[in-house]
Structure formats: structure tokens, C-alpha cells
Amino acid sequence: MTQLPTPAPPNVAEGAATAASTRFADTALAHDAVDVTYATLDTPVGRLVAVRTRAGLAMLSYEDHRGGLDAILDVAAARLSPRVLEAPAALDDVRRQLEQYFAGDRTTFALDLDLRLASPYTQRVMRATIAVPFGTTVTYATIATALGNPKASRAAGRALGANPIPIVVPCHRIVGSSGRLTGYTGGMHRKVALLELEGLVLG
């Protein structure tokens, strides 16, 4: 009777699979066979999918909000490059900085960004939003005014609704007139959680 090999314990098998996947990713990156890398990140506000190009972080999507991982990767493949690979190590700095932010140890992000998924106007709104300090809020009208058109608050709101890099581009700090909370790409409960994390008391 042929003796079948004893299966490796699950944790050993999973470790070997992870190591093999990492080696494959490292080889692909070393040979310029990949244009886009991604990783899933568990955070206090839910699982995020981080997508990076050679230029920088291009997407940071709430996995449960944009149709799931496959839908997010479909967007990345269609609009960035079809050469997409899961490579968590390539996004270690994103993971680390998010962990520091949620731990209260970071108030600004030091990451290169690739804004090509946003329209030119949305890119301008995103840059103005990045300038809003940790622990503060401004209105959509304030953002519109900073861009030269005080009457374009609705346009600014629509632009931030399309923000592909929430948290890092802190659209949660932008509120309606008189400080009223309005919609958020990941759901209002996440906007509230992020503002409370930054020390804002919401009435």
C-alpha cells in the first residue's frame, strides 16, 4: 500500500503558501512585470483595499462599499493597468501609517499619491482637502472658495464623493453648512468614527 504524505498542519501550510506568494510578488516586481500592487488592510473602520502604482497610492477603498474586492480590482485593471498583483509588502508603508493614524500617533500622511483616477477638478478639490488639518473641519463652501468659486460647494461635494483615496485625502473633515454632517463614501458611521478619532465632539 502506498503511504500518503502526512498533510502539513494548517498554520504551516498557510505559512508556506504566504512565503511562496511573497517570493512570486518579489520576482514579478523585480522584473517590472507588475504595474499595480494591492493589499487588504484591516482597520477599526473596516477592511480597506489599498492600490498602488509606480507613481503612488491610487486607491484606498472600503471593501464593503464599492462592490467588494473584485469590483475594486476591476477598476484598477481597467483604469490603471491590467498588470495587477497582490503584494502586501509593497504597501507596508501605507499599512504602517494607517496603523499609526488609528493609534493616535500620526496626524498627517507622508505618502506619494497617484491621482489619475480623479478628474482634474476633483484633483484640485483633493489637494485643497489634504491641506485641512487633523482635528478640524471646514465646509464644502470653504473648499470651493479656496479654488476660486464660492458658489461651487455642490460641485466640491460631488468631487469628494468621488475621492478614490479617503482617509489619506481626508474628505471626512469636510462638512455641510453650519457644520452639518453630510454623506461620506464609506457611510456616515465611518465619517463620525474618523472625526471622533481626531478628537472632535459631535453633538
Buried (B, 14 or more C-beta within 10 A) or exposed (E): EEEEEEEEEEEEEEEEEEEEBBEEBEEBBEEEEBBBBBBBBEBEBBEBBBBBBBEBBBBBBBBEBBEEBEBBBBBBBEEBEEEBBBBBEBBEBBBEBBBEBBEEEBEEBEBEBBBBBBEEBBBBBBBBBBEBEEEEBBBBBBBBBBBEEEEBBEBBBBBBEBBBBBBBBBBBBBBBEEEEBBEBBBBEEBBBBBBEBBEBEEE
